[in-house]
Amino acid sequence: MEAPFVFGKLAEGENFINREKESAYLKLNLTSGINTILISPRRWGKSSLVNCVAEQLNTESPDLRFCFIDLFNIRSEEEFYEAFATKLIQSTSSKMDDWLKNGKKFFSNLIPRFNVGLDPFHDFKITFDWKELKKSQDEILELPQKISSDKKIKVVVCIDEFQNIAHFDQSLSFQKKLRSIWQKHQTVAYCLYGSKRHMLAEIFESKSMPFYKFGETVFLNKISDEFWVEYIVKQFNETEKNITPELASRIAKLMENHPYFVQWFAKNVWQNTIDTCTPETIKTTLNQLLIQNSLLFQRELDNLTNKQISFLKALADGVTQFSSKETLTTYDLGVQANIARIKTSLENREIIDLWGSKIEFIDPLFRLWFIQIYLGKNSTF
């Protein structure tokens, strides 16, 4: 029997939970040609949301084409241009012959090279001579509008891990170039998102950055408890196992309604359930996961300074005023100037997330381990 919970990959179909409001909002934006930036902490379901909306619109709007580009392993302008051109040609043409034909048709100054492997649908890539490319980069960036105008279609370019452009050499000038060209596109919409919330916020929310006000910024919230309860109970029942709404809610709350971790924890509870889930089943599962991840979490702490660990102790204790004299003294955090540096360091290490004025652990299981195992305290179960 397959586990009825999904994590670590796109949530599709019945596993895509209660994003009706966000889906409707994103659909309206993209069909209206409004550039949209999705921002939320990592693993909150941004990619699943965009994928779900794309599937719906592919059925509803035949004149709309979605192009998905992932910058996860893209670290240079050259790699960006080649990935950008490859995915655009693939997503707006129906077969490989068209890829080759259109790959030549839309370039006037550049001569594209086509690399095709044994599996053309996965091993197709367009490359360019870098010396030529440096002289005609605009041709690549103009591709979405050229294709849109030629084929009489609307194009939506979805770029995941967009924050990686900050790692490029001459990143600021590159961002200026993107903005100056993309903002002129009339029948192309851009949906930009990624897993580093603070980096995305810097790119799109800072007035000094080229992409400031490039489009509408949408902040995703967590999925509320009621929807998790309905989903978890349903998934148990469909596999001939039982769980009460109260215990389903407990699963969601322990993982702080974090989509990835709720699915992961629910899967392990389901696996430990023979017929009916009990409070003991959840407690046993949680203890198993804390022990299994102890070595990983301990290594995380080993790389932190004493002041950073003290900050986490304060956070685990529910402290909100970190710069107060009482907090600085109680947790031995030193002077007020330390707090900003500690926050930035822990955020960059993806241990905490700064969400407006709120600070929280990114990994809810790490938080429980830190409290129960490292600090030896009893946390609410």
Steps between C-alpha positions, in 0.01 A plus 500: 500500500632845410523766767218754451714803587735691270806708585825593331337539158217691339163449667245421232135396481347415838836562669483868407321642803289813536669759287174596330529868585866523400436293185218728388710807569800366309284385206351847465841664512663273243210503254498880534871523425589622851847405618481318835760431766424224750674529836477268798737288710643194331286190445172685540375385160584782259605265221195279554273805483649622170490150353134454599401835348689418180317167465165671542577777254642258241151351486304823525713725275641326189671822389712506817842331522693443820879484503661363817864579573682386814814693596597255774831408336540814285788714623601720207347725235607263225321206663194720555474602135538143377240364745266791421519440123474121528192497722322771301545318170395168654192632679361695204549230235327164486772271364874476454493596131334825603760552772777490242314715248393761752839491667639647180203714402501733799870592490645746253846570644562185701565154359355242740655156542264212573600214730263203486546183707341157485190637669432826314230615741747499789834530322437800276703815549576816307848648541677802357847627438568717804683770301202536269255481788662789686430722199137392452361413844186704435396247235464235769308724739265612222410140413175479701349804328629395156347155535177643641460742210592245234275221628216727616512352849551630851810376679548460874862460607528334843845513657571302815797574730511845343710632790800315354559789258643681804799261478587594141807711427385858441159403637369854533568589137346169394184576698481845339523339159221251576273769639555743212398240241235297681300803612429581134341162424127542438376143453739329740458460876776404742447294815813507716554306822757301695599337829704784658234738625739764635697514174182533294376774729826687449473472119136605472424709807811718524452840333864505389470176300412482127208260553326722755128512412555278196169334572260414779654331800287226656592370845377144558364408840496160667210266431256532788432220746147420380618402154780283635253317723265426212787384278674279757176329609409438137839352412486263798145392418575432135772255605270328749658658806335729752598822670282747690485868399658585837807286432522622139506853640775399740714380209459833323565707814815308595640585157365857526283453188812498283396319176814291451535396862130430556498262202824339618389456859153379397658239274707363789203499737295321234779246457503429874121464511367146466127570506430806713734787588529574871676774699770245576551439126573869444726522805697191397537628144623838617758341731620277216551799271678700768744214559549435128589862437707560813837463328401738221365759741801471731732566207296810424558628853869411492546759227339779703660742746399511864318829443301350211399202713402736782281689254327173405444427869326835537294436188399155627392660828264732314706818536398778260698798635853381429665838549359564847749519786328211674531271196859602429595419861289187548628332182850649499455659158742787562418843362198602291713527185550122510132427442480618139816308409374183667164523324663549159742214554230255611274607215779449246560154645126432454444422866259784570266703286422868548137542400414865548550562871470127573798269543458124485693179447485392137495130592231423763653160574837665570322736740346206689836320507674814625250536784457136599837340425754782509347711777334204676171681546147369464320660207125501456382183333 
